[in-house]
Amino acid sequence: MASFDVRFIKTVCDDTGHEHRACQAAFTVEAPSLTEAVRRAEADFCRQKHVHDWTIFADAVEFRAPTALERAWAS
């Protein structure tokens, strides 16, 4: 099963009006597919924040699968 890094991002403005991306939560998820990894991370995020909709706390979901080099180092 593949491992995916999933992050929940919120864009916020500072006191000068400049936008910054703030990570609200990050998960490493074992799943058979990217779609399933995001679904599991969304469920974990909602459970952690005690909400039914993750978009209350975040604007976007970022994800990535480890590269072959990263997998080799982990072995």
Contact map, one row per residue, 1 for C-alpha under 8 A:
111000000000000000000000000001110000000000000000000000000000000000000000000
111100000000000000000000000001111000000000000000000000000000000010000000000
111110000000000000000000000111100000000000000000000000000000000011000000000
011111000000000000000000000111100100100000000000000000000000001111000000000
001111100000000000000000011110000000000000000000000000000000001111000000000
000111110000000000000000011110000000110010000000000000000000111100000000000
000011111000000000000011111000000000000000000000000000000000111000000000000
000001111100000000000011110000000000000000000000000000000111110000000000000
000000111110000000001111100000000000000000000000000000000111110000000000000
000000011111000000001111000000000000000000000000000000001111000000000000000
000000001111100000111100000000000000000000000000000000000110000000000000000
000000000111110000111100000000000000000000000000000000000000000000000000000
000000000011111111110000000000000000000000000000000000000000000000000000000
000000000001111111110000000000000000000000000000000000000000000000000000000
000000000000111111000000000000000000000000000000000000000000000000000000000
000000000000111111000000000000000000000000000000000000000000000000000000000
000000000000111111100000000000000000000000000000000000000000000000000000000
000000000000111111110000000000000000000000000000000000000000000000000000000
000000000011110011111000000000000000000000000000000000000000000000000000000
000000000011110001111100000000000000000000000000000000000000000000000000000
000000001111000000111110000000000000000000000000000000000000000000000000000
000000001111000000011111000000000000000000000000000000000000000000000000000
000000111100000000001111110000000000000000000000000000000000000000000000000
000000111100000000000111110000000000000000000000000000001100000000000000000
000000111000000000000011111000000000000000001000000000000000000000000000000
000011110000000000000011111100000000000000000000000000000000000000000000000
000011100000000000000000111110000000000010000000000000000000000000000000000
001111000000000000000000011111000000000000000000000000000000000000000000000
001111000000000000000000001111100000100110000000000000000000000000000000000
111100000000000000000000000111110000100000000000000000000000000000000000000
111100000000000000000000000011111101100000000000000000000000000000000000000
110000000000000000000000000001111101100000000000000000000000000000000000000
010000000000000000000000000000111111100000000000000000000000000000000000000
000100000000000000000000000000111111110000000000000000000000000000000000000
000000000000000000000000000000001111111000000000000000000000000000000000000
000000000000000000000000000000111111111100000000000000000000000000000000000
000101000000000000000000000011111111111110000000000000000000000000000000000
000001000000000000000000000000000111111111000000000000000000001000000000000
000000000000000000000000000000000011111111100000000000000000000000000000000
000000000000000000000000000010000001111111110000000000000000000000000000000
000001000000000000000000001010000000111111111000000000000000000000000000000
000000000000000000000000000000000000011111111100000001000000000000000000000
000000000000000000000000000000000000001111111110000000000000000000000000000
000000000000000000000000000000000000000111111111000000000000000000000000000
000000000000000000000000100000000000000011111111100001000000000000000000000
000000000000000000000000000000000000000001111111111111000000000000000000000
000000000000000000000000000000000000000000111111111100000000000000000000000
000000000000000000000000000000000000000000011111110000000000000000000000000
000000000000000000000000000000000000000000001111111000000000000000000000000
000000000000000000000000000000000000000000000111111100000000000000000000000
000000000000000000000000000000000000000000000110111111000000000000000000000
000000000000000000000000000000000000000000000110011111000000000000000000000
000000000000000000000000000000000000000000000100001111110000000000000000000
000000000000000000000000000000000000000001001100001111111100000000000000000
000000000000000000000000000000000000000000000000000011111111000000000000000
000000000000000000000000000000000000000000000000000011111100000000000000000
000000000100000000000001000000000000000000000000000001111110000000000000000
000000011110000000000001000000000000000000000000000001111111100000000000000
000000011110000000000000000000000000000000000000000000101111100000000000000
000000011100000000000000000000000000000000000000000000100111110000000000000
000001111000000000000000000000000000000000000000000000000111111000000000000
000001111000000000000000000000000000000000000000000000000001111100000000000
000111100000000000000000000000000000010000000000000000000000111110000000000
000111000000000000000000000000000000000000000000000000000000011111000000000
011110000000000000000000000000000000000000000000000000000000001111100000000
001110000000000000000000000000000000000000000000000000000000000111111110000
000000000000000000000000000000000000000000000000000000000000000011111110000
000000000000000000000000000000000000000000000000000000000000000001111111000
000000000000000000000000000000000000000000000000000000000000000001111111100
000000000000000000000000000000000000000000000000000000000000000001111111110
000000000000000000000000000000000000000000000000000000000000000001111111111
000000000000000000000000000000000000000000000000000000000000000000011111111
000000000000000000000000000000000000000000000000000000000000000000001111111
000000000000000000000000000000000000000000000000000000000000000000000111111
000000000000000000000000000000000000000000000000000000000000000000000011111
